[in-house]
Structure formats: C-alpha cells, structure tokens
Amino acid sequence: MKEFMINFNISTMIYRPIKQVFEYVSTPENDFQWQYGTLVSARLLEGEVGMGVHFRSVGHLMGHRAQSVFEVNEYEPNAKYGFKSLSGPLLSQISYTFDIDKGSTKVGVFMQANVVNSIQIAESVLEKWMKRQFKENLTMLKDLLEAKRVRFVAEANSMGKTNGEA
C-alpha cells in the first residue's frame, strides 16, 4: 500500500463538557452542521455508533460532488473516534481525540489521505486546502457547541428573572 501523502494534525479547545463534544462529533448525522461541504451524512444501518459501523457522506470536495462510505475503526467513548474511507475520491483515515484541559475539551484531529481517483490536483495543493478546511470545521464546531452553552445560560437567566430575580 502506498504511504499516505497528506498528513496533518490540528486541534482546538471547546468550552463544553467532554461527553457532549464527543457525542456530537461521533454522530455522523451532525456532520453537515459543522463540516464545510458536507450535504448529508448518515449511518447505513440503524443503531448506536461504535466499532464497525458504516456511514455514507455526500458533499463537495474542491468543487466536485463526492460520495464516500466510511467505517468506524476507533471508538473509545469520550476519548477517541476515528474512521477510514471504504470508497470515494480519497483513501483516508481521520481520527479525533478528546481530552479535558483546563476546564475545556481539547479536540484533536489527525488526517491521513491519498487521492485515489477523479480529482485532478496536486496532493500538496489538496493538503493545504484540506488543512485549512479542517481548521475552519473545528472553528464552526467550537462556535456551534459554545453557542449552545450561551443559549442555555441565557435561558437560565431569563427563567431566573421571571421568578423575581434581577
């Protein structure tokens, strides 16, 4: 097998409990909400996410519509979630790690990939584009999950005020 040509590792801090971040990231049906270019992602069979589960993702990759099937090959609740491609334009392995750090959840992403078909672009250009995209995805994830925290706080504050609290 050819060595992976695209490799990168990035991370971000999210001010949310590790369990909430892990459950959100490891649910394929949430992908379109925080992954740029993802139109839909869903498990192929009903049931819990875990080792061996397959899911399909449809989206855009550098202007090309792409459909891929993935298999979950790393699953350790609140610690690690990873999957490999079984079909699509890239042979890839994506791994997410989750750690508690200073009251926040540190989310790391490690990506390895090779172009296998249909994309006529240098891997170095694709790697730069993908790394930037994954950084933007983590920013969207952080903003989305932390905004939920703000909404919960706002709801609690408004409830407190209606009970006569200032």
N, C-alpha and C positions, 0 to 999 in steps of 0.2 A: 504494500500500500504506500502511496506517495505521502511524504511528510506534509503536514499542514503548512500552508504558505501564509495564511492570515492568522495572526495570533495577537491578542491583546487582553489586558486585564484592567478594568476600571471599577470605581466604587463611589458610593455616596452615603451620606448619613441621613436617616429619616427619623424625625421625632414622632415615632409611634411605637407601640409595643411590638416586639419581635413576632409574636404569634399572629397579629393582624397583618403585618407586612408579608410574612411567609405565606399565609393562606391566600392573600390577594395575588401575589406573584405566581404561586403554584396552581392557580385556577386558570386554565387556558382560555376560558370564556371571557376573562377580563382583559386579555391581551390587546384588543382593539382600542381600549380606553387609554392605554399608556404607551403603546408601541407604534411609532410613526410608520405609516404604510400598511399596517395590518387592518384588513377589512373585516375578517371574521376568523375565529379560531374556536374549535370545539373538539371535545373528546369523541372518538369514533364509536365508543360503546358507553352506555350509562354506567355510573358508578363513581367511586372515590378515586381521586388522583393518587397514584402510587407507582411503585416499580412496575415496568412493563406496559403501562397504559399508553395507548396511541392517541394522538390528536392531529387534526388537519388544520393548517393555517393557510389562508388566502390573503394575498396582499400585493404590494408593489415593491420591487427591488430595482432601484436605479431606472425607473421609468418602464420597467417590464412587469407585466402581471405574472405573479408566481404563486404556485400552489405546492405545498410541501406536506409530507406526513412525517411526524416525529414520534419517537419512543422515549418515554421517561426512563432514564437509566441511572439516575441518582435521586434518592428521596429519603431524607432524614428530617422529620418534622422540626421546624424552627431552626434548622442548621444548614441544609443543603438541598438544592433542587436542580436537576440537570436533565438534558435531553439531547438525543442525537437525531440527525435527519435520516430518514429512510428513503426519501425521494425529494425531488426538487432541483433547483439550479445550483445549490451548494451542498457539498458534503461537509456537515458541520457538527460540532459539539459545543453546547452552551451550558455553562454551569453557573448557578447563583449560589452565593454563600451568605449566611445571615449570622451576625454576631451582635451582642449587646456591647455598646461602647458609650460610656459617659451619659447614660440615660436615654440613648437613642439606639436605633437599629442600623448597623453598618451593613449595607448590601453591596456585595462584590459580584462582578460579572467577569467570567473568563470565557473567551470565544476563540475557537479554532475552526478554520474553514478552508476549503478548496473549492474553486469553481469547477463544476463537473460538466456543465453544458449550457448552451443558449445565451450566455452573457459574453458579449464581445468587448471585454475591457481588461486592462492590465490588473493583475491581482494587487499591485501596490496602490493603485488608484482606488480600487474597491475597498481595500483595507482602511485607507484614510477615511473614505466616505462612511464605512460601517462603524468605525470607532467614533466618529462624530455623531452618527445616528444613535448609537447605544448611549452615549453621554446625554443626548437630548432625551432619550427614552427614560433614563434614570431621573432626569430633572422633572419630566412630566409625572413620573411615578411619585416622586417626592412631593411635588406640588399637589397632586390629587389626594394622596393619603394625608398630608398635613392639613389640607383644606377641610377634610372631613373632621379633623380634630378641632379646627376653628369653629366649624358649624356646631359640633357637639357642645363646645364651650359656650357659644352664642345661645344655643337652645337652653342650656342650664342657667345662663344669666337671665334670659327672658323669663324663665319659669320662676326664678328667684324674685324678680321684680314684681311678678303678678301676685306673689304671696306677701306683698307689702315690704319687701326688702329694697333698699336703694342701691 
